[in-house]
């Protein structure tokens, strides 16, 4: 008989991963409490550790970086046009 998979909500995954990060209970205890495999708990915990710092990222800095990149692309484009024009004018 094929195994049925349960789709867990994001809130549930966060709750389990947070419990795993706290370290108050062992992974085995969490497996028994939530009815999950240890591999699943470790996976969610790792994902929370990887993505967690982005929650506190400074959004203003990201916006400034994007604006700066756009300005650099515009400058590069302008300089390329000027360079092409001067190359043709000098007969190169």
C-alpha positions in Angstrom: 0.0 0.0 0.0 1.5 3.4 -1.0 2.5 5.7 1.8 0.4 8.8 2.3 2.3 12.1 2.7 1.0 14.9 4.9 1.4 18.5 3.8 2.2 20.6 6.8 1.5 24.3 7.1 4.3 26.9 7.2 3.3 27.8 10.8 3.6 24.2 11.8 7.0 23.8 10.2 8.2 27.0 11.8 7.0 25.9 15.2 8.8 22.5 14.9 12.0 24.1 13.6 12.0 26.7 16.4 11.5 23.9 19.0 14.5 22.1 17.5 16.6 25.3 17.6 15.7 25.9 21.2 17.3 22.6 22.2 15.0 22.0 25.2 14.0 18.7 23.8 15.9 16.1 21.8 15.1 15.4 18.2 13.7 12.0 19.2 11.3 13.7 21.7 10.2 16.2 18.9 9.7 13.2 16.5 7.4 11.6 19.0 5.6 14.8 20.0 4.9 15.9 16.4 4.8 12.5 14.6 7.6 13.4 12.2 10.8 11.8 11.0 14.1 13.1 12.4 15.4 13.8 8.9 12.4 16.1 8.4 13.0 18.0 11.6 16.7 18.4 10.8 15.8 19.7 7.3 13.3 22.3 8.6 15.8 23.4 11.3 18.6 23.9 8.8 16.3 25.9 6.5 15.3 28.1 9.4 19.0 28.7 10.3 19.8 29.5 6.7 16.9 31.8 6.0 16.3 33.3 9.5 18.9 36.1 9.3 17.1 37.5 6.2 14.1 38.4 8.5 16.3 41.1 10.1 17.9 42.3 6.9 17.9 46.0 6.3 15.4 46.5 3.4 16.6 50.1 2.9 20.1 49.0 2.1 18.9 46.5 -0.5 16.9 49.2 -2.2 19.9 51.5 -2.2 22.0 48.7 -3.8 19.4 48.2 -6.5 19.3 51.9 -7.3 23.1 52.0 -7.4 23.2 49.1 -9.8 20.7 50.8 -12.1 22.8 53.9 -12.2 26.0 51.9 -13.0 24.3 50.2 -15.9 23.1 53.6 -17.2 26.6 55.0 -17.0 28.1 51.9 -18.7 25.6 52.3 -21.5 26.3 56.0 -22.0 30.1 55.4 -22.0 29.8 52.6 -24.5 27.8 54.9 -26.9 30.4 57.6 -26.5 33.2 55.2 -27.1 31.6 53.8 -30.2 31.0 57.3 -31.5 34.6 58.4 -30.9 36.0 55.2 -32.5 34.0 55.9 -35.7 35.0 59.6 -35.6 38.7 58.8 -35.3 38.4 56.1 -38.0 39.3 53.1 -35.9 
